[in-house]
Amino acid sequence: MKEELIDLITKVKNKITDDSNMLWTKYNDPKDLQMELETCIHELKEDNLNSMKIINVLFGPTGDLQEHSISNGWTTEYLELSEKFDDLYKNRQFN
């Protein structure tokens, strides 16, 4: 299920565009969030699960991904992706 998690994070990363509104996130520039997600993807591909804590925080209520989705018009899709992430994380199906 690691591939499912990588696909999910890739979908989220693709929502972060160069002209994204980053209001209410900790990121000043969309590229910073894109790079953080890319690092997480790379670590997961290498079977390094250290980034799971970062991803969990990003998906958390009022986390940076939720705030980005609200400011950039993809709230419904975010909720679906977040629910899927929660299921994977809770069940540890990414091992």
N, C-alpha and C positions, 0 to 999 in steps of 0.2 A: 504493500500500500504506500510505500515511499514515493513511488511515481505519481500516485494520486495527489499526495501532498505537494510535490514539486509542481504539478500541473496547476493546482489551486493557487499557489503562491505566484506562479507565472501569470495567471489570469489577473490577479490583483496588481502585479507589477505593470502589466499592460494598460491598466487604468490610470496610471500615473504618467501624465503627459508633461512635456516641457512647459506648457502654459497652465498647468494645474494651479488652482487656488489652494495655497497651503495654510490659509487662515485656520487657527485653532489646532494646528499640529505643532510639534516641536521642531519641524524642519523649516529652514528658511528658503530652501530651494528644492524643487521636485527631484532633481538629480540625486540629492542626498538620500531620499527615501528609496529611489530606484536602486541606488548602489547598495543600500542596506539589504533590500530584498534580494538582490543579485548575490550578495555574499551569503545570505541564508540558503539560497538555492544551491550554490556551489558547495557549501558545507554538507547539505543533505545528500547531494550526489556522492560525496566522499564518505558517507555514513557517519558524519560528525553531527551529533544531535545537540550540540551546545546552543545552536541558534533557536532551538524550540522555545526557550524562555523569551527571547526577543519577539518571536512571531506571536506567541501567546499574549504578550503585552500589547502588541500592535493591534491584535484582533479584539482586545478587551473592550468592555463598555466605555464609551467616551475615549477610546484609544485613537491613535493617529489615523488608522485606516477608516474607522467609522466617521471621524471628523472630516477626513478627505472626501469620503463618499457623499456626505451631506453637502459639502461646499462645491462638489463637482457633478452632482446629479446622477449618482449611481447607487443610491441608498438601497433600493430593492435588491439589486444584484449583490451588494455588500452583505445584506442580511442572509441571503442564501449561501454565500461563500463562507461567512462567519459561522453559520450553523453547521456546515459541512466540516469546517476546521475543528469546531468544538467536538463534534462526533469523533473525528480522527484522533484528536488530542486526548479526549477522555478515555477512549478505548485503546490508546497507544498502538493504533493500527499502522503507524508509520515505521515500525521496526522491520 
